[in-house]
């Protein structure tokens, strides 16, 4: 399985041009997906790790693309429970940040990773 950085470079386009570094090689599908969702989250609410850009519109677009990539990868693998957990995570994080409560987003991350058996 390719790393997140390799996957984004292979897709080409604006996001590929903003990829920084080579990314870690994931251990499994869930590990790859958690990396993709976390990178999407970082692009929405902070600075990316794999994708680096000063363009906020591109950062949001790349974040959305990473959310979609992760959820689609899980759906393709038939891991619908993980799709539900991570879709809830994305929603809960958006709500927490809209309410000015990033601590709730942190708690949502811990709960999702525990539910999926991946501590970060």
JOSULHU-V531615 format. One record per run of one state. SS is the DSSP state (alpha for helix, beta for strand, coil for the rest). FROM is the first residue (numbers start at 1). TO is the last residue. If there is no record, write none. Layout:
<<SS FROM TO> <SS FROM TO>>
This chain:
<<coil 1 3> <alpha 4 11> <coil 12 12> <alpha 13 17> <coil 18 18> <beta 19 19> <coil 20 28> <alpha 29 45> <coil 46 50> <beta 51 51> <coil 52 55> <alpha 56 77> <coil 78 79> <alpha 80 98> <coil 99 101> <alpha 102 116> <coil 117 120>>
